[in-house]
Amino acid sequence: MTKLGEFRWIPGQGMDAAALENLRGRFGRPPQSMGEAWFMSDSRKMYPELMGDLDKLPAEAIQKPMMEIAGGFSAFGALDGWGEWYHYLLPRMLPRWNDRYSQDSVVETLISCFCAIYPEGVHAVPYRHFREDVLLTLGRCLMETQCWNGEELAVGEMLHRNNFHPNGVSCWGDASGDFSASVFFCLKYLPQDLVSGWFQSVLEIRDPHWRVQLMVWAIGAHAMLTGEVKWPEQFNVWARPSVTWHESHCLRSEMVTEVSRGATPMPPFLPDASREQALHRLRTHFTEDVFLEWLDSISRVDYLYSELNELPEKFERLFVGKRKIILA
């Protein structure tokens, strides 16, 4: 029996404190230091700093070993205690989900690691309600209070926070890694009877920055929602719009070529029923009037609309209909 109830994304209603504490209490620190996944010499890089106070470590010092976990599971499978280390790190890094190493948020790496460890879904769980606890924490990071002013996005707190582009744009024409990873995570792991209601709640958030991100994500994710693209490794990081996130290239079909732990084979990254529900929600939600209202709200933020260029027309073609809509 699930304890998720009606899973929704509601601004300001972020991680469940009881679920976070439950995760923290269930997973103690492994007795041995964690080692790197890839090494060619007799010596191997270890991460003894993880044995100490994690709160004193910068994001970079924890992102790098988590990258080893994602890459290690992708290439070699469940070896060398990487899974134990991830389960220990997960609840201790969730309060720092928004920290970054370069442009990449901790939440992106946490999600990539989780997907690498549980590529075919969460079946053999470490304890009862594990999946629910993870969804109520990792699956709701983007709704944390500090990221919202009421129903308005606190610009600069998440999504595209800094200008890294040499041409002076803020990259709103691509899906931010924290957004893309979080949407795919919920589509992959939510019980299928909760997907439609959850995705509708995503569509109902009215902030124009959020709407832009959802639009560009939907365009970039279209091939996966239709089943043409099966796994994140197939995403082109240079696509417009891009929907990749940190370490998403590690998530590939070879990870589930063998059925393990009694799981049903799931060759695609997303369950068919979940991706179909999301696609159906997009296509039924966006009448021409609704699409025009979204464009009108977005056009009131000059830099948002200027960076979209041809993308609204592409979105219209995929999800709205054939009649061309042009804003003056």
C-alpha positions in Angstrom: 0.0 0.0 0.0 1.4 3.4 -1.0 1.7 6.4 1.3 1.9 8.8 -1.6 -1.7 9.8 -1.8 -2.3 12.2 -4.7 1.2 13.1 -5.6 1.4 16.7 -6.9 3.9 19.4 -7.6 2.7 22.4 -5.7 5.1 25.4 -5.2 6.2 25.6 -1.7 5.4 22.0 -0.8 8.8 20.5 -1.1 10.5 17.5 0.5 8.5 15.6 3.2 10.5 15.9 6.5 9.4 12.5 7.8 10.4 10.8 4.6 13.8 12.5 4.6 14.4 11.4 8.3 13.3 7.9 7.5 15.9 7.7 4.7 18.6 9.1 6.9 17.9 6.6 9.7 17.8 3.6 7.4 21.3 4.0 5.8 24.4 4.2 7.8 27.9 5.0 6.6 29.7 2.0 4.9 32.7 0.7 6.7 35.1 1.0 3.8 36.1 4.1 1.7 34.6 4.4 -1.7 36.9 4.0 -4.8 36.8 5.4 -8.3 35.2 3.3 -11.1 37.7 3.9 -13.9 41.5 3.4 -13.3 44.3 2.1 -15.5 47.2 2.0 -13.1 48.0 -0.1 -10.0 46.9 2.7 -7.7 43.3 3.6 -7.4 41.8 7.0 -6.3 39.8 6.6 -3.1 37.5 9.1 -1.4 38.3 8.9 2.3 36.8 12.4 2.8 33.4 10.8 2.5 34.1 9.0 5.8 34.1 12.4 7.6 31.7 15.3 8.0 29.9 15.7 4.7 28.5 19.1 5.7 32.0 20.5 5.6 32.7 19.3 2.1 32.0 21.6 -0.9 29.5 20.3 -3.6 32.4 19.4 -5.9 33.9 17.0 -3.4 30.7 15.0 -3.3 29.6 15.4 -6.9 32.8 13.8 -8.2 32.4 10.5 -6.2 28.7 10.4 -7.2 29.7 10.6 -10.8 31.8 7.5 -10.2 28.7 5.8 -8.8 26.6 6.6 -11.9 29.4 5.7 -14.3 30.4 2.6 -12.3 26.9 1.1 -12.3 26.4 1.9 -16.0 29.7 0.2 -17.0 30.2 -2.5 -14.4 27.0 -3.1 -12.5 26.5 -3.4 -8.8 30.1 -3.8 -7.7 32.4 -2.5 -5.0 29.9 -1.0 -2.5 28.8 1.9 -4.8 25.1 1.1 -4.0 25.7 1.3 -0.3 27.5 4.5 -0.6 24.8 6.1 -2.7 22.1 5.1 -0.2 24.2 6.7 2.6 24.8 9.9 0.6 21.3 10.4 -0.8 19.5 11.6 2.4 22.5 13.6 3.5 22.8 15.4 0.2 19.1 16.0 -0.3 19.2 19.2 1.9 21.9 20.4 -0.5 20.1 19.4 -3.6 20.4 22.9 -5.0 24.2 23.2 -4.5 26.2 23.2 -7.7 29.5 22.0 -9.1 30.0 24.2 -12.2 26.6 24.4 -13.8 25.3 21.1 -12.5 23.0 20.8 -9.5 23.4 18.0 -6.9 19.8 16.9 -7.6 20.8 16.0 -11.2 23.6 13.7 -10.1 21.4 12.2 -7.3 18.8 11.3 -9.9 21.3 9.9 -12.4 22.8 7.7 -9.7 19.3 6.5 -8.6 18.4 5.6 -12.2 21.7 3.8 -12.7 21.1 1.7 -9.6 17.4 1.1 -10.3 17.2 1.1 -14.2 14.3 -1.3 -14.4 12.2 0.3 -11.7 12.3 0.0 -7.9 11.4 -3.6 -7.2 13.7 -5.2 -4.6 13.5 -2.3 -2.1 15.9 -1.8 0.9 12.9 -1.4 3.2 9.1 -1.0 2.9 8.0 2.4 1.5 11.5 3.1 0.2 10.2 4.2 -3.2 7.6 6.5 -1.6 10.2 8.1 0.7 12.5 8.8 -2.3 9.6 10.2 -4.4 8.5 12.4 -1.5 12.0 13.9 -1.2 14.1 13.6 -4.3 10.9 13.8 -6.4 9.8 17.1 -4.9 13.0 19.1 -4.6 11.9 21.7 -7.2 8.9 22.6 -5.0 11.1 23.6 -2.0 9.9 26.9 -0.4 13.1 28.9 -1.1 12.6 28.4 -4.8 9.2 30.1 -4.9 7.6 33.4 -4.0 4.1 32.2 -3.6 3.3 30.8 -7.0 6.1 32.8 -8.7 9.4 31.2 -9.4 12.2 32.8 -7.3 14.4 33.5 -10.4 18.0 32.6 -9.6 17.3 30.0 -7.0 17.0 27.1 -9.5 16.6 26.3 -13.2 18.9 28.7 -15.2 20.5 30.7 -12.4 23.6 32.2 -14.0 24.6 33.4 -17.4 27.3 31.0 -18.7 26.7 31.7 -22.3 29.3 33.9 -24.2 26.6 35.5 -26.3 24.8 36.9 -23.3 21.7 34.7 -23.3 20.5 32.8 -20.2 19.7 29.5 -22.0 16.0 29.5 -21.3 15.6 27.8 -24.8 17.0 24.6 -23.2 15.6 22.6 -20.4 17.6 23.2 -17.2 19.2 20.0 -15.9 17.4 20.1 -12.5 14.1 20.5 -14.3 14.7 17.8 -16.9 16.1 15.3 -14.4 13.2 15.8 -12.0 10.4 15.5 -14.6 12.0 12.3 -16.0 12.5 10.9 -12.5 8.8 11.2 -11.6 7.7 9.8 -14.9 9.9 6.8 -14.4 9.2 5.9 -10.8 5.7 7.2 -9.9 3.1 4.5 -9.7 1.3 4.6 -13.1 -2.1 5.5 -11.6 -0.6 8.7 -10.2 1.3 9.9 -13.3 -1.6 11.7 -15.0 -2.7 13.7 -12.0 0.9 14.6 -11.2 1.6 15.8 -14.7 -1.5 17.9 -14.7 -0.2 19.6 -11.6 3.0 20.4 -13.5 1.0 22.0 -16.2 -1.1 24.1 -13.8 1.9 26.0 -12.4 1.4 29.5 -14.0 4.8 31.1 -13.6 6.1 32.1 -17.1 9.7 30.9 -16.4 8.2 27.5 -15.4 6.0 27.5 -18.5 9.0 28.1 -20.8 10.9 25.2 -19.2 7.9 22.9 -19.6 7.5 23.9 -23.2 11.1 23.4 -24.2 11.3 20.2 -22.2 8.2 18.8 -24.0 9.8 19.6 -27.4 13.1 18.0 -26.5 11.5 15.0 -24.8 8.9 14.4 -27.6 10.9 11.6 -29.1 11.1 9.7 -25.8 7.4 10.4 -25.0 6.4 8.8 -28.4 8.8 5.9 -27.9 11.2 6.8 -30.7 14.0 7.4 -28.3 14.4 4.8 -25.6 17.2 5.9 -23.2 18.8 9.2 -22.1 22.1 8.3 -23.7 20.5 8.9 -27.0 19.8 12.5 -26.3 22.0 15.0 -28.2 23.6 17.4 -25.8 23.7 20.0 -28.6 20.1 19.6 -29.6 17.8 22.6 -29.5 16.2 22.3 -27.1 18.4 20.1 -25.0 16.9 17.9 -22.2 20.1 16.3 -21.0 21.3 16.6 -17.3 24.4 15.8 -15.4 25.5 12.2 -16.1 22.4 11.4 -18.0 24.6 9.9 -20.8 25.3 7.0 -18.4 21.7 5.8 -18.6 21.6 3.3 -21.4 19.7 0.2 -22.6 22.5 -2.2 -21.8 21.8 -1.7 -18.1 18.6 -3.8 -18.3 19.4 -6.4 -20.9 19.1 -9.1 -18.2 16.1 -9.4 -15.9 17.2 -9.2 -12.3 15.6 -9.5 -8.9 12.2 -10.7 -10.2 11.6 -7.5 -12.2 9.6 -7.3 -15.3 11.8 -6.4 -18.3 11.5 -2.7 -19.1 13.6 -2.0 -22.2 12.7 1.7 -22.4 13.8 4.2 -19.8 10.2 5.3 -19.2 7.3 2.8 -18.8 5.1 2.9 -21.8 1.9 3.8 -19.9 3.7 6.7 -18.1 5.1 8.3 -21.2 1.7 7.9 -23.0 -0.1 9.5 -20.2 2.2 12.5 -20.2 1.9 12.8 -24.0 -1.9 12.6 -23.7 -2.0 15.3 -21.0 0.1 17.6 -23.2 -2.1 17.2 -26.2 -5.4 17.5 -24.4 -4.3 20.5 -22.2 -3.2 22.7 -25.0 -6.1 24.0 -26.9 -5.4 26.9 -29.1 -6.8 29.3 -26.4 -4.6 27.8 -23.7 -1.5 28.0 -25.9 -2.2 31.6 -26.7 -2.6 32.4 -23.0 0.8 30.7 -22.3 2.5 32.7 -25.0 1.0 35.9 -23.8 2.3 35.4 -20.2 5.7 34.4 -21.5 5.9 37.4 -23.9 5.6 39.8 -20.9 9.2 38.7 -19.9 11.3 40.0 -22.7 14.3 37.8 -22.3 12.2 34.7 -22.1 10.4 35.2 -25.3 13.4 36.5 -27.3 15.3 33.4 -26.5 12.6 31.0 -27.7 12.7 32.2 -31.3 11.2 29.3 -33.4 10.4 27.0 -30.4 6.7 28.1 -29.9 6.0 27.2 -33.4 7.6 23.8 -33.0 5.7 23.2 -29.8 2.4 24.1 -31.5 3.1 21.7 -34.3 3.8 18.8 -31.9 1.2 19.4 -29.2 -1.5 22.0 -30.2 -2.6 21.6 -33.8 -2.1 22.7 -37.4 -3.3 26.4 -37.3 -0.3 28.7 -37.1 -0.4 31.2 -34.3 1.7 34.4 -34.6 2.1 37.0 -31.9 2.5 40.6 -33.1 
